[in-house]
Amino acid sequence: MTSSDSLHETPVSQWHDKKRYWWMLGMAVPALFLVGMGFVALYNSLGWTTAASVSWWIGPILVYLIIPLIDMALGPDGSNPPDDWMEKLENDKYYRYILYAYTPIQYTGFVFACYFVTASNPSWIGYDGPLSFIDKVGVMATMAMIGGIGINTAHELGHKKVQLERWLSKITLAQTFYGHFYVEHNRGHHVRVATPEDPASSRFGESFWMFLPRTVFGSLKSAWHLEQQRFERMGKSPWSIKNDVLNAWLMSVVLWGAMVAIFGWAVLPWIILQAVWGFSLLEVVNYLEHYGLVRQKTASGRYERCAPSHSWNSDHICTNVFLYHLQRHSDHHAYPTRRYQILRSWDGAPSLPGGYASMIVIAYFPPIWRKVMDKRVLAHYNGDITKANIYPPKREKILAKYGAGSSSPGGSSAGGSSDGES
């Protein structure tokens, strides 16, 4: 069921979590903006203005360049905790405190970011006049990375039963105005995952840029519908502060309103920019997690239970540390409340050729994505494309191209769809 490494050579009594202190790197993500500020001040003091400008882009540089390179260098992990250690690790609050630290550090950086994009003369950090336009974009690009990865932190917290963690989840989502994710992910995505009805499961032949609006608006609609149903069962109106969509959105309204009150209306376009980029980072991860995979229907007409074969996994260690084992996605869907430190790597689960961070970059370029991934979907279904979750507008074209039940993808599989969709 789990990776072969679950048969540890080290005696169980002597086992220890080799990643125990590596998890603290998770706190480096919300601190990215503060670290970038430090580099900016240093480089400006040395007269290295170009280096200072680049430092505002520390978030995208880390996410799109450094982490993928480290993943390539270090490769996959594959180690699992022994069963006898699961309960001890689960109850070790050290791992929880790492998550709890994310939110206050995140919002410290957010306030500073709002200050810098509106400040007329931040001379204390080495500027004579306001930041340039490109520097301001860099400021909010880094905050977008923090907010986007913050949604993953909120994801980890939101699955738990501890009330503090659930509230921290909503608070963390406020920066990107994506509070409805708290409802939709837990009660929508985990129920409908790898089915055509799930807006967060991407389809074979569907580019990320077509998936993005579908998942954003589909998830929002689904979240509201789920809460509406919950209130109808109680015989109450959904227009209540107890509605988890509304109270999560209200946190964003209060946060954004406070920033506008403090820094003026000029800050609003920048806040919107970082929010859109931030939740798009989440959705590109959603895109690659279940691409083309589908649960088959049983004789009763119901979907089969979610299995390891319905999630794309990766065990590249660097991205795992920064995303709290999100890449061990099959185990997460099997045990949604399981804490990140004990998520396991599964044998037999479909695997991506790289870590999530590198696959994100590939997903932005549909022709490259199709070249890399379409053949893997076909191989996963032994060449029978009819078993995949196919993008409806392209269904006939895909069936005509790949056929049904062929033994191999054939010579055209690597290129995927050739109609230039973007």
C-alpha positions as CSV (number, residue, x, y, z in Angstrom):
1,M,0.0,0.0,0.0
2,T,2.8,2.4,0.9
3,S,6.2,2.9,-0.6
4,S,8.8,0.2,-0.2
5,D,10.6,2.4,2.3
6,S,7.9,1.7,4.8
7,L,10.0,-1.5,5.6
8,H,12.7,0.5,7.4
9,E,16.1,-0.9,7.9
10,T,16.3,1.3,11.1
11,P,14.7,-0.4,14.1
12,V,11.4,1.3,15.0
13,S,12.6,2.1,18.4
14,Q,15.5,4.1,16.9
15,W,13.5,5.8,14.2
16,H,13.3,9.6,14.1
17,D,11.8,12.1,11.6
18,K,14.7,13.2,9.5
19,K,12.6,16.1,8.2
20,R,11.7,17.3,11.7
21,Y,13.6,20.5,11.5
22,W,13.3,20.9,7.7
23,W,9.6,21.6,8.3
24,M,10.7,24.9,9.8
25,L,11.5,26.0,6.2
26,G,7.7,26.3,5.8
27,M,7.9,29.4,7.9
28,A,10.4,30.9,5.5
29,V,7.6,31.3,2.9
30,P,5.5,33.8,4.8
31,A,8.7,35.6,5.8
32,L,9.8,35.9,2.1
33,F,8.7,39.5,1.9
34,L,10.5,40.5,5.1
35,V,13.6,38.8,3.8
36,G,13.3,40.6,0.5
37,M,13.0,43.9,2.4
38,G,16.3,43.1,4.1
39,F,18.0,42.5,0.8
40,V,16.6,45.6,-0.6
41,A,17.9,47.7,2.3
42,L,21.3,46.1,2.1
43,Y,21.7,46.4,-1.7
44,N,20.5,50.0,-1.7
45,S,23.0,50.9,1.0
46,L,25.7,49.5,-1.3
47,G,24.4,51.3,-4.3
48,W,23.4,48.1,-6.0
49,T,20.0,49.4,-7.2
50,T,19.4,46.7,-9.8
51,A,20.0,43.9,-7.2
52,A,17.6,45.8,-4.8
53,S,14.9,45.8,-7.5
54,V,15.3,42.1,-8.2
55,S,15.0,41.4,-4.4
56,W,11.3,42.5,-4.5
57,W,10.7,39.5,-6.8
58,I,12.1,37.0,-4.2
59,G,8.7,35.1,-4.1
60,P,8.5,34.2,-7.8
61,I,12.2,33.5,-7.9
62,L,11.8,31.0,-5.1
63,V,8.6,29.3,-6.4
64,Y,9.3,29.2,-10.1
65,L,13.1,28.8,-10.2
66,I,14.9,27.8,-6.9
67,I,12.5,25.1,-5.6
68,P,12.3,23.3,-9.0
69,L,16.1,23.3,-9.2
70,I,16.5,21.9,-5.7
71,D,13.9,19.3,-6.5
72,M,15.9,18.2,-9.5
73,A,19.1,18.1,-7.4
74,L,17.7,16.2,-4.4
75,G,15.1,14.0,-6.1
76,P,12.3,12.2,-4.4
77,D,12.0,11.3,-0.8
78,G,10.0,8.1,-0.4
79,S,10.4,7.6,3.3
80,N,7.4,6.9,5.5
81,P,7.1,6.9,9.3
82,P,6.6,3.5,10.9
83,D,3.1,2.7,11.9
84,D,4.1,2.6,15.5
85,W,5.2,6.3,15.3
86,M,2.0,7.6,13.7
87,E,0.1,8.5,16.8
88,K,3.2,10.1,18.5
89,L,3.8,12.3,15.4
90,E,0.2,13.1,15.1
91,N,0.1,14.5,18.7
92,D,3.4,16.3,18.6
93,K,2.4,19.9,18.7
94,Y,5.7,21.1,17.3
95,Y,4.4,20.4,13.9
96,R,1.2,22.4,14.6
97,Y,3.1,25.4,15.8
98,I,4.9,25.6,12.5
99,L,1.6,26.0,10.8
100,Y,0.3,28.5,13.4
101,A,3.3,30.7,12.8
102,Y,2.4,31.2,9.1
103,T,-0.5,33.6,9.5
104,P,1.0,36.3,11.8
105,I,4.2,36.4,9.7
106,Q,2.1,36.4,6.5
107,Y,0.2,39.5,7.6
108,T,3.2,41.4,8.8
109,G,4.6,41.2,5.3
110,F,1.2,42.0,3.8
111,V,1.0,45.3,5.7
112,F,4.5,46.3,4.7
113,A,3.7,45.4,1.1
114,C,0.7,47.7,1.1
115,Y,2.9,50.4,2.6
116,F,5.6,50.1,-0.1
117,V,3.2,50.2,-3.1
118,T,1.7,53.5,-1.8
119,A,4.7,55.2,0.0
120,S,5.8,58.4,-1.6
121,N,9.3,58.3,-0.2
122,P,10.4,55.2,1.8
123,S,13.9,56.7,2.4
124,W,14.5,54.5,5.4
125,I,15.0,51.6,3.1
126,G,17.2,53.5,0.6
127,Y,14.7,55.2,-1.8
128,D,14.5,58.8,-2.9
129,G,10.9,58.9,-4.0
130,P,8.4,56.1,-4.6
131,L,9.1,52.6,-5.9
132,S,9.1,52.2,-9.6
133,F,6.1,50.5,-11.3
134,I,8.1,47.3,-11.9
135,D,9.3,47.2,-8.2
136,K,5.6,47.5,-7.1
137,V,4.7,44.6,-9.3
138,G,7.5,42.7,-7.7
139,V,6.3,43.6,-4.2
140,M,2.8,42.2,-4.9
141,A,4.1,39.2,-6.9
142,T,6.0,38.1,-3.8
143,M,2.9,38.7,-1.7
144,A,0.9,36.6,-4.2
145,M,3.3,33.7,-3.7
146,I,2.9,34.0,0.1
147,G,-0.9,34.2,-0.3
148,G,-1.1,31.4,-2.7
149,I,1.0,29.0,-0.6
150,G,-1.0,30.4,2.3
151,I,-4.1,28.8,0.8
152,N,-2.3,25.5,1.1
153,T,-1.5,26.2,4.7
154,A,-5.2,27.1,5.2
155,H,-6.0,23.8,3.4
156,E,-3.9,21.9,6.0
157,L,-5.6,23.7,8.9
158,G,-9.1,23.6,7.5
159,H,-9.2,19.8,7.4
160,K,-8.7,19.6,11.2
161,K,-11.3,19.4,13.9
162,V,-9.6,21.9,16.3
163,Q,-11.6,25.1,16.3
164,L,-8.5,27.3,16.5
165,E,-7.1,25.7,13.3
166,R,-10.4,26.2,11.4
167,W,-10.4,29.9,12.3
168,L,-6.8,30.3,11.3
169,S,-7.6,28.6,8.0
170,K,-10.2,31.3,7.3
171,I,-8.0,34.1,8.4
172,T,-5.2,32.9,6.2
173,L,-7.5,32.8,3.2
174,A,-8.6,36.4,3.8
175,Q,-5.6,37.9,1.9
176,T,-6.6,36.3,-1.4
177,F,-10.4,36.7,-0.8
178,Y,-10.7,32.9,-1.3
179,G,-12.5,32.1,1.9
180,H,-15.1,29.9,0.1
181,F,-12.3,27.4,-0.5
182,Y,-12.8,26.4,3.1
183,V,-16.2,25.1,2.3
184,E,-15.8,23.9,-1.3
185,H,-12.6,21.9,-0.7
186,N,-13.7,20.0,2.3
187,R,-17.3,19.3,1.4
188,G,-17.2,19.6,-2.4
189,H,-13.8,18.6,-3.9
190,H,-13.3,15.7,-1.5
191,V,-16.7,14.3,-2.4
192,R,-16.6,14.8,-6.1
193,V,-12.8,14.5,-6.8
194,A,-11.8,12.9,-10.1
195,T,-15.3,13.2,-11.6
196,P,-16.7,15.4,-14.3
197,E,-18.8,17.2,-11.7
198,D,-15.8,18.5,-9.8
199,P,-14.7,22.0,-10.9
200,A,-11.3,21.4,-9.3
201,S,-10.5,18.3,-11.3
202,S,-8.9,19.1,-14.7
203,R,-9.7,17.1,-17.8
204,F,-7.6,15.5,-20.5
205,G,-7.2,18.0,-23.3
206,E,-8.1,21.0,-21.1
207,S,-5.4,23.6,-20.8
208,F,-4.7,25.4,-17.5
209,W,-6.0,28.6,-19.0
210,M,-9.3,27.0,-19.9
211,F,-9.4,25.3,-16.5
212,L,-8.8,28.4,-14.5
213,P,-12.1,30.3,-15.1
214,R,-14.0,27.0,-14.8
215,T,-12.6,26.1,-11.5
216,V,-12.7,29.6,-10.0
217,F,-16.4,30.3,-10.8
218,G,-17.4,26.6,-10.4
219,S,-15.9,26.4,-6.9
220,L,-17.4,29.6,-5.8
221,K,-20.9,28.5,-7.1
222,S,-20.4,25.1,-5.4
223,A,-19.4,26.6,-2.1
224,W,-22.4,28.8,-1.9
225,H,-24.7,25.9,-2.9
226,L,-23.3,23.7,-0.2
227,E,-23.8,26.3,2.5
228,Q,-27.3,27.1,1.1
229,Q,-28.2,23.4,1.4
230,R,-26.8,23.2,5.0
231,F,-29.0,26.1,6.1
232,E,-32.1,24.7,4.3
233,R,-31.7,21.5,6.3
234,M,-31.8,23.7,9.4
235,G,-34.8,25.6,8.1
236,K,-32.8,28.9,8.2
237,S,-31.8,31.5,5.7
238,P,-28.2,31.2,4.3
239,W,-27.8,35.0,4.7
240,S,-26.3,34.6,8.2
241,I,-23.0,35.4,9.8
242,K,-22.8,31.7,10.6
243,N,-22.6,31.0,6.8
244,D,-19.0,29.9,6.4
245,V,-18.8,31.4,3.0
246,L,-20.1,34.8,4.2
247,N,-18.0,35.0,7.4
248,A,-14.9,34.0,5.5
249,W,-15.5,36.7,2.9
250,L,-16.3,39.2,5.6
251,M,-12.7,38.7,7.0
252,S,-11.4,39.7,3.5
253,V,-13.7,42.7,3.4
254,V,-12.4,43.8,6.9
255,L,-8.8,43.2,5.9
256,W,-8.9,44.9,2.5
257,G,-11.0,47.7,4.0
258,A,-8.4,48.3,6.7
259,M,-5.6,48.5,4.2
260,V,-7.6,51.0,2.1
261,A,-8.4,53.1,5.2
262,I,-4.7,53.2,6.2
263,F,-3.0,53.5,2.8
264,G,-5.7,55.0,0.6
265,W,-7.6,53.8,-2.5
266,A,-4.4,53.6,-4.5
267,V,-3.6,50.3,-2.7
268,L,-6.7,48.5,-3.9
269,P,-5.5,47.6,-7.4
270,W,-2.4,46.1,-6.0
271,I,-4.3,44.1,-3.4
272,I,-6.5,42.7,-6.2
273,L,-3.5,41.9,-8.3
274,Q,-1.8,39.8,-5.6
275,A,-5.1,38.1,-4.8
276,V,-5.8,37.0,-8.4
277,W,-2.2,35.8,-8.8
278,G,-2.3,34.1,-5.4
279,F,-5.5,32.0,-5.9
280,S,-4.3,31.2,-9.5
281,L,-1.2,29.6,-7.9
282,L,-3.6,27.4,-5.9
283,E,-5.6,26.5,-9.0
284,V,-2.6,25.5,-11.1
285,V,-1.8,23.0,-8.3
286,N,-5.4,21.8,-8.5
287,Y,-4.9,21.5,-12.2
288,L,-2.0,19.1,-12.0
289,E,-3.3,17.0,-9.1
290,H,-6.0,15.1,-11.0
291,Y,-5.4,15.9,-14.7
292,G,-7.3,13.4,-16.9
293,L,-8.0,11.0,-14.0
294,V,-11.6,9.8,-13.3
295,R,-13.4,7.5,-11.0
296,Q,-15.4,5.0,-13.0
297,K,-19.1,4.3,-12.3
298,T,-20.1,1.1,-10.8
299,A,-23.1,-1.1,-11.9
300,S,-25.3,0.9,-9.4
301,G,-24.5,4.1,-11.3
302,R,-22.5,5.5,-8.4
303,Y,-18.8,6.5,-8.7
304,E,-16.3,4.1,-7.3
305,R,-14.5,5.1,-4.1
306,C,-11.5,7.5,-4.4
307,A,-8.4,5.4,-4.7
308,P,-4.6,6.2,-5.0
309,S,-5.0,5.9,-8.8
310,H,-7.2,9.1,-8.9
311,S,-4.4,11.5,-7.9
312,W,-1.1,12.5,-9.4
313,N,1.6,12.3,-6.8
314,S,5.1,13.5,-6.4
315,D,7.6,12.9,-3.6
316,H,10.3,15.4,-4.5
317,I,11.5,16.5,-1.1
318,C,12.0,20.2,-1.5
319,T,8.4,20.9,-2.6
320,N,7.1,18.5,0.0
321,V,8.7,20.5,2.7
322,F,7.4,23.9,1.4
323,L,3.9,22.5,0.8
324,Y,3.5,20.3,3.8
325,H,3.5,17.0,1.9
326,L,0.7,18.1,-0.4
327,Q,2.3,16.1,-3.1
328,R,1.4,12.9,-1.2
329,H,-2.0,13.5,-2.5
330,S,-3.4,10.0,-2.7
331,D,-2.9,9.6,1.1
332,H,-4.5,12.9,1.7
333,H,-7.6,11.9,-0.2
334,A,-7.7,8.6,1.6
335,Y,-7.3,10.3,5.1
336,P,-8.2,14.0,4.8
337,T,-7.8,14.7,8.5
338,R,-4.3,13.1,8.7
339,R,-1.7,15.7,9.6
340,Y,1.0,16.6,7.1
341,Q,3.9,15.0,9.0
342,I,2.5,11.5,8.7
343,L,1.2,11.6,5.1
344,R,2.6,8.6,3.3
345,S,4.0,7.9,-0.1
346,W,2.0,5.2,-1.9
347,D,3.2,2.4,-4.2
348,G,1.2,2.2,-7.4
349,A,-0.1,5.8,-7.4
350,P,0.4,7.7,-10.7
351,S,3.4,9.9,-10.4
352,L,4.4,13.2,-12.0
353,P,7.8,13.4,-13.6
354,G,8.8,16.3,-11.3
355,G,7.8,18.1,-8.2
356,Y,4.7,20.2,-8.1
357,A,6.8,23.4,-8.3
358,S,8.4,22.4,-11.7
359,M,5.1,21.0,-13.0
360,I,3.4,24.4,-12.2
361,V,5.8,26.1,-14.7
362,I,5.1,23.4,-17.3
363,A,1.3,23.8,-16.9
364,Y,1.5,27.5,-17.9
365,F,2.6,26.3,-21.4
366,P,-0.2,24.0,-22.8
367,P,1.9,22.5,-25.7
368,I,4.7,21.5,-23.3
369,W,2.1,20.2,-20.7
370,R,0.4,18.0,-23.3
371,K,3.8,16.7,-24.5
372,V,4.7,15.7,-20.9
373,M,1.4,14.6,-19.5
374,D,-1.0,13.3,-22.2
375,K,1.1,10.2,-22.8
376,R,1.2,9.5,-19.1
377,V,-2.6,9.7,-18.8
378,L,-2.8,7.3,-21.8
379,A,-0.3,4.9,-20.2
380,H,-2.2,5.0,-16.9
381,Y,-5.3,3.8,-18.7
382,N,-3.3,1.3,-20.9
383,G,-4.0,3.3,-24.0
384,D,-7.8,3.4,-23.5
385,I,-8.6,7.1,-23.7
386,T,-12.3,6.4,-23.0
387,K,-11.4,5.8,-19.4
388,A,-10.0,9.3,-18.9
389,N,-11.8,12.4,-17.8
390,I,-12.0,14.1,-21.2
391,Y,-12.6,17.8,-21.8
392,P,-16.1,17.8,-23.4
393,P,-15.5,20.4,-26.2
394,K,-12.6,18.3,-27.5
395,R,-14.0,14.8,-26.8
396,E,-14.7,13.9,-30.4
397,K,-11.4,15.2,-31.6
398,I,-9.5,13.3,-28.8
399,L,-11.4,10.1,-29.5
400,A,-10.7,10.3,-33.2
401,K,-7.0,11.0,-32.5
402,Y,-6.3,8.4,-29.9
403,G,-9.0,5.8,-30.6
404,A,-10.4,3.6,-27.9
405,G,-8.7,0.7,-26.2
406,S,-5.5,0.9,-28.3
407,S,-2.5,-0.8,-26.7
408,S,-0.3,2.2,-26.7
409,P,-0.5,6.0,-27.1
410,G,1.2,5.7,-30.5
411,G,3.4,8.2,-32.2
412,S,1.2,11.2,-31.7
413,S,0.7,10.9,-27.9
414,A,3.6,13.1,-26.9
415,G,2.2,16.1,-28.6
416,G,-1.3,16.0,-27.1
417,S,-3.9,18.2,-28.8
418,S,-2.6,20.1,-31.7
419,D,-5.1,22.8,-32.1
420,G,-3.1,25.5,-30.4
421,E,-5.4,25.9,-27.4
422,S,-3.9,28.1,-24.7
